[in-house]
Amino acid sequence: MVKKSLTVLLTTSIITLSALAPATTALAVDDKDIENQSTYIDQLKNQKALTEQEISAVQGKIDQAIAKAQEIVEAQQELQGNIDDLKVKITDKEAEIEKREDKLAEQARAVQVSSSNSTYLEFILGAEDFSDVVSRISTVVNVVKANNDLVSEQKDAKVELDSQKTDLDNKYAQQEKNAYELEVLKDQLDQQQTTLVANADSLEQQTNDATSKLNDLVAQKETEERLAAEKAAAEQAAKEAAEKAAAEQAVAEQEEENTTLIVAASAPVQSNTPAQPASNPSSNGSNNSSNNNNSNNNANNNSNDGGSSNSGSSNNQASTPAPAPTPAPSAPSVNSGSVLEIAQQFIGVPYVWGGTSPSGFDCSGLVQYVYAKVGRSLPRVTYAQETAGSYISVSQAQPGDLLFWGPKGSSHHVAIYMGGGQYIHAPQPGQSVTIQSISYYAPDFAVRL
């Protein structure tokens, strides 16, 4: 009976351990989770690569727009030079015509004739002889021809110069239109580039977060595998120890049974009354030892469980106070004196189309940069800066107001008014930030911020 009981107990223990073994190998993180996370990271990297290609393409368009704008501005400079040359030529031609008119008047006085045909006839008929008549006719013919030639030359010169000036004015107006269209293009490309860069930064952050999560999953999986292996090894060792103990117990029981049979066979029969079986001290001692071991194990398990529970409770009760929010600084008020003082610091900085820093400014870039220094945020391009305030006439402008050239809503140049008919601006390529007078280059309207 004892042998059978021990056998049943041993078998039950082994079956229980076998049933628990598969549960210990179940992992919270498996290879599929890691594979999915790696695939997600690859997708983010591909999206970022495509976004960077789009950024590069937009930058290429911006570079093309800058080159085209440079060509237009250089053409404008050349056309303006031609216009100035034509004005000089017109002045010179008008002086020549005036001299011709003086010469004609002098010739008329010399022969005492005017422009009327009757006076010419009287001059001819007043000749003393035929030879004098021929001479006077020749003089009249030459005077009339010279006068007509001068008048004709004067008319032709004026028509030609006026035509050339009109043609150049039209071309200059076309160049201004192109410059405005490039300003719009620059604004659109800047916005597109800003969006793409923001997308790239977001993808970069997502990739970093996903990579960190992947590393955590790999580390967690390695930890779980290590713990599972350690637990499986412990269970296997426990199983082997139980089997060994059962085998040793079976051998001991067999030896005890054999000894009992031998003693029983050699003992004389004294009476017919069945003898009471003697207790087996070895068996009792073994059972007591087993019970004591089980009690000790239960006590250790209870102690371990209690320690784990207390530790978890202590961790859950710990908390970190949230940091107090930092109040946002208030924006400084715009002061015209400060604006002008800051703007004059950049006198001499070269004009760069699309420039927005002290290394190079365009007209709207200078205005935006200066006002940002006093806490006022303005749009990037000229025509958009019109919307930052209220339209006023140039005569109403005060220091710190903005002056604009071109139609309202599609202006192509901007400057900061300084007062006294002067303004500071970034003129055009080849020039630098400078102060000029309204009488030199008059604006079309003003805006008060």
C-alpha positions as CSV (number, residue, x, y, z in Angstrom):
1,M,0.0,0.0,0.0
2,V,2.8,2.4,0.9
3,K,4.5,1.6,-2.3
4,K,1.4,2.2,-4.4
5,S,0.7,5.5,-2.6
6,L,4.2,6.7,-3.3
7,T,3.9,5.6,-6.9
8,V,0.6,7.5,-7.3
9,L,2.1,10.6,-5.7
10,L,5.1,10.5,-7.9
11,T,3.1,10.0,-11.0
12,T,0.7,12.8,-10.1
13,S,3.7,15.2,-9.5
14,I,5.3,14.4,-12.8
15,I,2.0,14.9,-14.7
16,T,1.5,18.2,-12.9
17,L,4.9,19.4,-13.9
18,S,4.4,18.3,-17.5
19,A,1.1,20.2,-17.7
20,L,2.7,23.4,-16.3
21,A,5.7,23.2,-18.7
22,P,4.1,24.5,-21.9
23,A,2.7,27.5,-20.0
24,T,6.1,28.6,-18.9
25,T,7.3,28.8,-22.6
26,A,4.6,31.2,-23.7
27,L,6.1,34.6,-24.6
28,A,4.4,38.0,-24.6
29,V,6.7,39.1,-27.5
30,D,7.2,36.9,-30.5
31,D,9.1,37.1,-33.8
32,K,6.0,38.3,-35.6
33,D,5.8,41.4,-33.4
34,I,9.4,42.3,-34.2
35,E,8.9,41.6,-37.9
36,N,5.9,43.9,-38.0
37,Q,7.8,46.6,-36.2
38,S,10.8,46.3,-38.6
39,T,8.4,46.5,-41.6
40,Y,6.8,49.6,-40.2
41,I,10.3,51.2,-39.8
42,D,11.1,50.4,-43.4
43,Q,7.9,52.0,-44.5
44,L,8.7,55.2,-42.6
45,K,12.2,55.3,-44.1
46,N,10.8,54.9,-47.6
47,Q,8.3,57.7,-46.9
48,K,11.1,59.9,-45.6
49,A,13.3,59.1,-48.7
50,L,10.4,60.1,-51.0
51,T,9.8,63.3,-49.0
52,E,13.5,64.2,-49.2
53,Q,13.3,63.7,-53.0
54,E,10.4,66.1,-53.2
55,I,12.3,68.6,-51.0
56,S,15.2,68.3,-53.4
57,A,12.9,68.8,-56.4
58,V,11.3,71.9,-54.8
59,Q,14.7,73.3,-54.0
60,G,15.7,72.8,-57.6
61,K,12.6,74.8,-58.7
62,I,13.5,77.5,-56.2
63,D,17.1,77.7,-57.6
64,Q,15.6,78.0,-61.1
65,A,13.3,80.7,-60.0
66,I,16.2,82.5,-58.4
67,A,18.2,82.3,-61.6
68,K,15.3,83.5,-63.7
69,A,14.7,86.4,-61.3
70,Q,18.3,87.3,-61.5
71,E,18.0,87.4,-65.3
72,I,14.9,89.6,-65.1
73,V,16.4,92.0,-62.7
74,E,19.5,92.3,-64.8
75,A,17.3,92.9,-67.9
76,Q,15.5,95.6,-65.9
77,Q,18.7,97.2,-65.1
78,E,19.8,97.2,-68.7
79,L,16.4,98.5,-69.8
80,Q,16.5,101.3,-67.3
81,G,20.0,102.2,-68.5
82,N,18.7,102.3,-72.1
83,I,15.8,104.5,-71.0
84,D,18.2,106.9,-69.3
85,D,20.4,107.0,-72.5
86,L,17.3,107.7,-74.6
87,K,16.4,110.6,-72.3
88,V,19.9,112.0,-72.8
89,K,19.5,111.5,-76.6
90,I,16.1,113.3,-76.6
91,T,17.6,116.2,-74.7
92,D,20.5,116.4,-77.1
93,K,18.2,116.1,-80.1
94,E,15.9,118.8,-78.8
95,A,19.0,121.1,-78.3
96,E,20.0,120.4,-81.9
97,I,16.6,121.2,-83.2
98,E,16.6,124.4,-81.3
99,K,19.9,125.4,-82.8
100,R,18.5,124.6,-86.3
101,E,15.6,126.9,-85.6
102,D,17.9,129.6,-84.5
103,K,19.9,129.1,-87.7
104,L,16.8,129.3,-89.8
105,A,15.8,132.5,-88.2
106,E,19.3,133.9,-88.7
107,Q,19.1,133.0,-92.4
108,A,15.7,134.6,-92.8
109,R,16.9,137.8,-91.3
110,A,20.0,137.8,-93.5
111,V,17.9,137.7,-96.6
112,Q,15.1,139.7,-95.0
113,V,12.5,137.1,-95.8
114,S,9.9,135.2,-93.7
115,S,8.1,132.0,-94.2
116,S,5.3,133.6,-96.4
117,N,5.4,133.0,-100.1
118,S,4.5,136.7,-100.9
119,T,7.6,137.9,-99.1
120,Y,9.8,135.4,-101.0
121,L,8.3,136.7,-104.3
122,E,9.0,140.3,-103.3
123,F,12.5,139.4,-102.5
124,I,13.0,137.8,-106.0
125,L,11.3,140.7,-107.8
126,G,13.5,143.2,-106.1
127,A,16.5,141.9,-108.1
128,E,18.4,144.5,-110.2
129,D,19.1,142.2,-113.1
130,F,18.5,138.7,-114.4
131,S,21.7,137.4,-112.7
132,D,20.5,138.8,-109.4
133,V,17.1,137.1,-109.9
134,V,18.8,133.7,-110.4
135,S,20.9,134.3,-107.3
136,R,17.9,135.3,-105.2
137,I,15.8,132.4,-106.4
138,S,18.7,130.0,-105.5
139,T,18.9,131.6,-102.0
140,V,15.2,131.3,-101.4
141,V,15.2,127.6,-102.6
142,N,18.1,126.8,-100.3
143,V,16.6,128.5,-97.3
144,V,13.3,126.8,-97.8
145,K,14.9,123.4,-98.4
146,A,17.2,123.8,-95.3
147,N,14.2,124.8,-93.2
148,N,12.1,121.9,-94.4
149,D,15.0,119.5,-93.9
150,L,15.5,120.7,-90.3
151,V,11.8,120.5,-89.5
152,S,11.6,117.0,-91.1
153,E,14.6,115.8,-89.2
154,Q,13.2,117.2,-86.0
155,K,9.9,115.4,-86.5
156,D,11.5,112.1,-87.4
157,A,13.9,112.3,-84.5
158,K,11.1,112.9,-82.0
159,V,8.9,110.2,-83.5
160,E,11.8,107.7,-83.4
161,L,12.9,108.6,-79.9
162,D,9.3,108.6,-78.6
163,S,8.7,105.2,-80.2
164,Q,11.9,103.7,-78.6
165,K,11.0,105.2,-75.2
166,T,7.5,103.7,-75.4
167,D,8.8,100.3,-76.4
168,L,11.3,100.3,-73.5
169,D,8.6,101.5,-71.1
170,N,6.5,98.6,-72.2
171,K,9.3,96.1,-71.8
172,Y,10.1,97.5,-68.3
173,A,6.5,97.1,-67.3
174,Q,6.6,93.5,-68.6
175,Q,9.7,92.9,-66.5
176,E,7.9,94.2,-63.4
177,K,5.1,91.9,-64.1
178,N,7.5,89.0,-64.4
179,A,9.2,90.0,-61.2
180,Y,5.8,90.0,-59.4
181,E,5.0,86.5,-60.8
182,L,8.3,85.3,-59.5
183,E,7.5,86.8,-56.2
184,V,4.3,84.7,-56.1
185,L,6.2,81.6,-57.3
186,K,8.8,82.1,-54.5
187,D,6.1,82.4,-51.9
188,Q,4.4,79.1,-53.1
189,L,7.7,77.2,-53.3
190,D,8.7,78.5,-49.8
191,Q,5.4,77.3,-48.4
192,Q,5.7,73.9,-50.2
193,Q,9.3,73.5,-49.0
194,T,8.3,74.4,-45.4
195,T,5.5,71.7,-45.5
196,L,7.8,69.1,-46.9
197,V,10.6,69.8,-44.4
198,A,8.0,69.5,-41.6
199,N,6.8,66.2,-43.0
200,A,10.4,65.0,-43.2
201,D,11.0,66.0,-39.6
202,S,7.8,64.2,-38.5
203,L,8.8,61.0,-40.3
204,E,12.3,61.2,-38.7
205,Q,10.7,61.4,-35.3
206,Q,8.3,58.6,-36.0
207,T,11.2,56.5,-37.3
208,N,13.2,57.1,-34.2
209,D,10.2,56.3,-31.9
210,A,9.6,53.1,-33.9
211,T,13.2,52.1,-33.8
212,S,13.2,52.6,-30.0
213,K,10.1,50.5,-29.7
214,L,11.7,47.8,-31.8
215,N,14.8,47.7,-29.6
216,D,12.5,47.4,-26.5
217,L,10.7,44.5,-28.1
218,V,13.9,42.7,-28.9
219,A,15.2,43.3,-25.4
220,Q,11.9,42.1,-23.9
221,K,11.9,39.0,-26.0
222,E,15.5,38.2,-25.1
223,T,14.6,38.6,-21.4
224,E,11.5,36.5,-21.7
225,E,13.4,33.7,-23.5
226,R,16.1,33.8,-20.8
227,L,13.6,33.6,-18.0
228,A,11.7,30.8,-19.8
229,A,14.9,28.8,-20.3
230,E,15.8,29.3,-16.6
231,K,12.4,28.2,-15.5
232,A,12.4,25.2,-17.8
233,A,15.8,24.1,-16.5
234,A,14.6,24.5,-12.9
235,E,11.4,22.4,-13.7
236,Q,13.5,19.8,-15.5
237,A,15.9,19.6,-12.5
238,A,12.9,19.4,-10.1
239,K,11.4,16.6,-12.3
240,E,14.7,14.7,-12.3
241,A,15.1,15.1,-8.6
242,A,11.6,13.8,-8.0
243,E,12.2,10.8,-10.2
244,K,15.4,10.1,-8.5
245,A,13.8,10.4,-5.0
246,A,11.0,8.1,-6.1
247,A,13.4,5.6,-7.4
248,E,15.4,5.7,-4.2
249,Q,12.2,5.4,-2.2
250,A,11.1,2.4,-4.2
251,V,14.4,0.7,-3.6
252,A,14.2,1.4,0.1
253,E,10.7,0.1,0.3
254,Q,11.7,-3.1,-1.5
255,E,14.6,-3.7,0.8
256,E,12.3,-3.1,3.8
257,E,9.7,-5.4,2.5
258,N,12.3,-8.1,1.8
259,T,13.7,-7.7,5.3
260,T,10.2,-8.0,6.8
261,L,9.6,-11.2,4.9
262,I,12.8,-12.7,6.0
263,V,12.2,-11.8,9.7
264,A,8.6,-13.2,9.4
265,A,9.8,-16.4,7.9
266,S,12.4,-17.0,10.6
267,A,10.2,-16.2,13.6
268,P,8.5,-19.1,15.5
269,V,4.7,-19.3,15.6
270,Q,3.6,-18.8,19.2
271,S,-0.1,-18.6,19.0
272,N,-3.0,-18.6,16.7
273,T,-3.7,-14.9,17.5
274,P,-2.6,-12.7,14.7
275,A,0.2,-10.4,15.7
276,Q,-0.3,-6.7,15.5
277,P,1.9,-5.2,12.8
278,A,4.8,-3.2,14.2
279,S,5.1,0.4,13.1
280,N,7.8,1.1,10.6
281,P,10.1,3.8,12.1
282,S,11.9,4.2,8.8
283,S,8.7,4.9,7.0
284,N,7.4,7.3,9.6
285,G,10.6,9.1,9.7
286,S,10.6,9.4,5.9
287,N,7.0,10.7,5.9
288,N,7.7,13.2,8.6
289,S,10.7,14.4,6.8
290,S,8.7,14.8,3.6
291,N,5.9,16.6,5.5
292,N,8.5,18.9,7.1
293,N,10.0,19.7,3.7
294,N,6.6,20.5,2.2
295,S,5.8,22.8,5.1
296,N,9.1,24.6,4.7
297,N,8.5,25.0,1.0
298,N,5.0,26.4,1.6
299,A,6.4,28.8,4.1
300,N,9.1,30.0,1.7
301,N,6.6,30.4,-1.1
302,N,4.3,32.4,1.1
303,S,7.2,34.6,2.2
304,N,8.3,35.2,-1.4
305,D,4.7,36.0,-2.5
306,G,4.3,38.4,0.3
307,G,7.6,40.2,-0.5
308,S,6.7,40.5,-4.1
309,S,3.3,41.9,-3.3
310,N,4.7,44.5,-0.9
311,S,7.3,45.6,-3.4
312,G,4.7,46.1,-6.2
313,S,2.4,48.1,-3.8
314,S,5.3,50.4,-2.9
315,N,6.2,51.1,-6.6
316,N,2.6,51.8,-7.5
317,Q,2.3,54.4,-4.7
318,A,5.3,56.4,-6.0
319,S,4.5,59.5,-8.1
320,T,6.3,62.4,-9.7
321,P,4.8,65.8,-9.6
322,A,4.2,67.5,-13.0
323,P,6.4,70.5,-13.7
324,A,4.7,73.9,-13.6
325,P,4.0,75.4,-17.0
326,T,6.3,78.3,-18.1
327,P,4.4,81.4,-19.1
328,A,4.9,82.5,-22.7
329,P,6.8,85.9,-23.0
330,S,4.8,88.8,-24.1
331,A,5.7,90.3,-27.5
332,P,7.4,93.7,-27.4
333,S,5.5,96.6,-29.0
334,V,6.6,98.0,-32.3
335,N,8.6,101.3,-32.0
336,S,9.4,103.2,-35.2
337,G,12.6,104.5,-33.7
338,S,13.8,101.0,-33.0
339,V,12.7,99.9,-36.4
340,L,14.8,102.6,-38.1
341,E,17.7,102.1,-35.8
342,I,17.8,98.3,-36.6
343,A,17.3,98.8,-40.3
344,Q,20.2,101.2,-40.6
345,Q,22.5,98.6,-39.2
346,F,22.2,96.7,-42.4
347,I,23.2,99.5,-44.8
348,G,25.7,98.1,-47.2
349,V,24.4,94.5,-47.0
350,P,24.2,93.2,-50.6
351,Y,20.9,92.5,-52.4
352,V,20.1,88.8,-52.8
353,W,16.9,87.7,-54.4
354,G,15.1,85.6,-51.8
355,G,17.6,86.7,-49.1
356,T,16.2,86.9,-45.5
357,S,19.4,87.3,-43.4
358,P,22.2,89.8,-42.8
359,S,24.3,87.9,-45.3
360,G,21.9,89.1,-48.0
361,F,18.5,90.7,-48.2
362,D,15.8,91.3,-50.9
363,C,13.4,94.1,-50.3
364,S,10.7,92.1,-48.5
365,G,13.3,90.0,-46.6
366,L,14.8,93.1,-45.1
367,V,11.4,94.4,-44.0
368,Q,10.4,91.0,-42.5
369,Y,13.8,90.6,-40.7
370,V,13.8,94.2,-39.2
371,Y,10.2,94.0,-37.9
372,A,10.8,90.5,-36.4
373,K,13.6,92.1,-34.3
374,V,11.0,94.3,-32.6
375,G,8.5,91.5,-32.1
376,R,6.3,92.0,-35.2
377,S,5.7,89.1,-37.5
378,L,5.2,90.0,-41.2
379,P,4.5,87.8,-44.2
380,R,7.5,86.8,-46.4
381,V,6.7,88.4,-49.8
382,T,6.0,92.0,-50.8
383,Y,2.3,91.7,-51.9
384,A,1.5,89.7,-48.8
385,Q,3.0,92.4,-46.5
386,E,0.4,94.8,-47.8
387,T,-2.2,92.9,-45.8
388,A,-0.3,93.5,-42.5
389,G,-1.8,97.0,-42.0
390,S,-4.0,99.7,-43.5
391,Y,-3.6,101.4,-46.9
392,I,-2.7,105.1,-46.7
393,S,-1.4,107.6,-49.3
394,V,2.3,108.3,-49.6
395,S,1.7,111.8,-48.3
396,Q,0.3,110.4,-45.1
397,A,3.3,108.1,-44.4
398,Q,5.1,108.5,-41.1
399,P,8.4,107.0,-39.9
400,G,8.0,103.2,-39.6
401,D,5.3,102.9,-42.3
402,L,5.9,100.7,-45.3
403,L,6.1,102.1,-48.9
404,F,5.1,100.0,-51.9
405,W,5.7,100.1,-55.6
406,G,3.2,98.6,-58.1
407,P,-0.6,98.1,-58.0
408,K,-2.3,97.3,-54.7
409,G,-2.5,93.5,-54.2
410,S,0.4,92.9,-56.7
411,S,3.2,95.2,-55.6
412,H,6.7,94.2,-56.5
413,H,8.9,96.4,-54.1
414,V,8.7,97.6,-50.5
415,A,10.7,99.9,-48.3
416,I,10.6,101.4,-44.8
417,Y,9.8,105.1,-44.6
418,M,12.2,107.1,-42.5
419,G,10.4,110.5,-42.7
420,G,11.6,113.7,-44.5
421,G,10.9,112.1,-47.9
422,Q,13.5,109.3,-47.4
423,Y,13.2,105.6,-47.1
424,I,15.6,102.6,-46.5
425,H,15.4,99.5,-48.8
426,A,17.2,96.7,-50.5
427,P,17.1,98.0,-54.2
428,Q,18.1,95.3,-56.7
429,P,20.9,92.9,-57.5
430,G,24.3,94.5,-57.8
431,Q,23.3,97.1,-55.2
432,S,23.2,97.1,-51.4
433,V,20.8,98.2,-48.6
434,T,20.7,102.0,-48.8
435,I,18.7,105.2,-48.1
436,Q,17.1,107.0,-51.0
437,S,14.6,109.8,-51.6
438,I,11.1,109.6,-52.8
439,S,12.0,112.2,-55.5
440,Y,14.5,109.6,-56.9
441,Y,12.1,106.6,-57.0
442,A,8.6,107.4,-56.0
443,P,6.3,104.8,-54.4
444,D,2.7,104.2,-55.4
445,F,1.1,103.8,-51.9
446,A,1.9,103.2,-48.3
447,V,0.7,100.9,-45.5
448,R,0.5,101.7,-41.8
449,L,1.1,98.7,-39.5
